[in-house]
Amino acid sequence: MINLNPSIGAEIRKTRPAVIVNDDELGILPLRIIVPLTDWKVQFASAPWMVRINPSKMNNLDKSSSADCFQVRSISEERFVRKIGKLSDNDMLKIKTSLSLVLKIF
């Protein structure tokens, strides 16, 4: 769970789940690169930057969510509230694929 307030414009806001996608061995600053999660909506199925994450005992999500890879960002560790779970390797691979499309990294 991370606190994304204050936010500006169309940035995703409030305290919400997020996925850490950076390698902890890189960098020395107290920052993490995250992909925020939002509620899953049917219309997201056609958006390649939205990755559906279903709740499981491993990730401890309450409902189907979407990793919004278009809103990937670097945030201070001070924004972290608490750890709630971990994503499966399959979900992480889907996020990696979506990030490669968003960032044009192939």
N, C-alpha and C positions, 0 to 999 in steps of 0.2 A: 504494500500500500504506500502510495506517495501522495504528497500534498502539492498540487500544481498551481495553487493560488499564490500570488495573483497571476492572472493570465491576461492576454491582450487579444482583441479581435476574435478570430475563429479558432484560436488555440483551445485545445481540450482543457477543461478546468476541474476544479475541486479535488478532494482526496479520493483516489481510485486505485485499482490494481494496475500494475505495469510489469513488463518483462524486462529484465536486464539483459542486454545483448552484447555488451563489450567483454573483452578478455581482461580479466583482472590483472594479468601480468604486464599489460601495456599501460604506460602513463604513470605519473606520480601524483597528479592532482586528485583531490577528494571528489571526483566526479564519476558518474556512471552514465552510460548511454542506454536509454530506455525506449520501449514502445508501449504507449499507454493502452489500456483496455477500456472499452466502452460496451454498453448493452448491444447485443446482436439484434439486427433488424434484417428482415427478409431482403430488402433492397440492396444490402451490402454484398449479397452473393455474386453480383455482377462486377464488383469493384475489386480488381486484383491486389489492391493495397490493404484490403480488409481480410484478416484471417480469422475464421471462426474457431473459437476455443470452447469446447463443451466442458461442463463441470465434472470433476472427478475427485476421488479421495486424495489424489496426489497434488492437484492444484488448489483444492479447497475453495473453488469459486462457487457462488450461490446459484448462478444462472449462466446460460449461454452468453458468451461475450465475444467481442471482436478486438483483435490486436490491430490497431490503426497504424500501419506502417508508414503512412504518409506524415504522421506526426512524431516520427522518431526524433529524439533530442538528447542532448547532454544536460544532466541536472546535477546539482550539488547533493552530496550524501545527506546533507541537513534536511532535505525534503522527504527522506524516507521515514515512514511511520512505523511499519512492522512488516515482517515477512509472513506471508500466508500460505505459501506452497511452492511447488515446482512444476514446470511444464514437462510433458513427455518429449522424448527425442523427436518424435514425429511432428508434434506441434512446433517445436523449435525449427525443424527443417522447413516447415511451411512458412514461418516468419522469415527465415533466411532467404527463401526464394522470393517472397514478396518484397523484402528490402532490396534485393538485387535488382528487381524491376523498377522500384521507386528511385533508387540511386544510380541506375544505369550501370551496374557493375555485373559483368557476365563472366 
